[in-house]
Amino acid sequence: MATGALSVKAQTKALNFYYVAFHALKGINMPLYEKKVTALIGPSGCGKSTYLRCFNRMHDLYAGNRYEGEIKLYPDDTNLLDAQVDPIEVRMRISMVFQKPNPFPKSIFENVAYGLRVRGERKASVLDEKVEIALRGAALWDEVKDRLKDLAFNLSGGQQQRLCIARALATDPEILLFDEPTSALDPIATASIEELIADLKSKLTILIVTHNMQQAARVSDYTAYMYLGELIEFDATDTIFIKPKNKATEDYITGRFG
Amino acid sequence: MDRNAVQEMRELIARHKRWDLIFACVGLLCLSVAALTFVALVVDMAIDGAPRLSWDFFTNFPSRHPAQAGILSAWVGTTLVMLVTAAAAIPVGVAGAVYLEEYAPNNWFTAIIEINITNLAGVPSIVYGLLALGLFVYTFGLGQSILSAGLTLGLLILPVVIVATREAIRSIPSVIREAAYALGATKWQSTWDHVLPYSLPGILTGVIIGMARAIGETAPIITIGALTFIAFLPPAPVTAQFPFLSLEWLMAPFTVMPIQMFNWTSRPEAAFHQNAAAAGLVLLLMTLSMNALAIYIRYRLRKRIKW
């Protein structure tokens, strides 16, 4: 595990979230450490995906959702949840990889380049270069370099998910959010994604939601256990899995519950 | 399970399979009736009219002598009116559908718009003709022209285009939109770069259905005042002098294929009836080729999409 100065990339303070009338997140306080992998674990319905989606304001897309509290992004001290802060600006700084691979029905190149096009990048040479860097970063370049114009749908499931990761990387995000990225993949593809995450953390901060406790133990530096919308315990992964402080956490980890 | 129970289960399955077979036969029968009716009509018309088809038939103007009568002004008129119809209905219909699906908030105002569109689909076409007469021909002063006819038919097929576009947009999985938004796209970027291109096959289907209906509409065109005997063509869109493009043809008097057919059918001479059958065949072929073109485009676009 890498050591060095631990700095906070984002601090969540007293976050409450409502799906219209339903109180989905209750008083979450949690740091997100820079260039580390933080995992959110917990049984179904505990609010981990809801919490993840607060980071890139995905809830704004649907009517009736309401945030209370703040998520402060450093170093510029921006509150991501502030109504004055444009969600599009937030999404340009924080990218997301979804549960089921969802490439656009376009070519591999166009998929990765889309984030750059949205930012107004037109020069072909710049696009070519950044697409290659992103595909290398997602460990996909060697497999697709000869067929960048091929349809993304022709790739296998694991390759499509790596394409989605490349697409998210192309725009140099500060935080990368993963929403159960391997739950739809076979074990070999899962292993390659986990290896990728381990490589990526040297470049950016990662927050990953996972159903799979073993994956959290393998991949993350910090783990947060959530239950029914509350943050039960947050600590270094080793501590959570070996000597959790909270009995509820211990019950979940050991499989006595959930 | 004992022997009796297994036997009973087998009889039950056999009974159900018989119903399966009956349903399949009934379905096939109904389909055949519809298909055979269509084939019978086409064959009947072809037998009557095909001998009349010739180069002269396509390039002659109508005439008092059936042997010299042709459909030149009619098919040119139909083609030009269809162009204006498409130009009117497609942008307005697609934009309206995009607004309703992507932008409109869920309130009473949106509900009123949706009710109005549904009602538009049920209005009889002669009423469209009256509306067009009052609005386009007189109030807007467009006269009894191709422009009026095109706008009227555009209104007529607007609900079809809107509904088909909405269905196509709805079939796009929300994860695709979320992926676009997650990359920092605005609603317009997501609509223009993703939603519209992926709904193109569905939009084309709606346009085909609409145009196929519009090409045969006679009542509204008569009401506007399409003439039944025209011995000249509208002015050409391309002119010899600057600015080389002319829109005079939009305001010209005209006729269309259904009206020409109707005119010939109402005459007593049998030779004119043969002309009408030949014109009907041509009209059918025009419709089928429009359909074929759109189906081909739809097929090419559909290949890229897999959901």
Interface residues (C-beta under 8 A of the other chain):
Chain A: N56 M58 L61 A63 I88 E89 R91 M92 S95 M96 F98 K100 N102 P103 F104 P105 K106 Y114 G115 R117 V118 R119 L151 F153 C164 R167 A168 T171
Chain B: P105 N106 P173 V175 I176 E178 A179 A180 Y181 A182 L183 G184 A185 T186 Q189 D193 H194 Y198 R304 I305 K306 W307
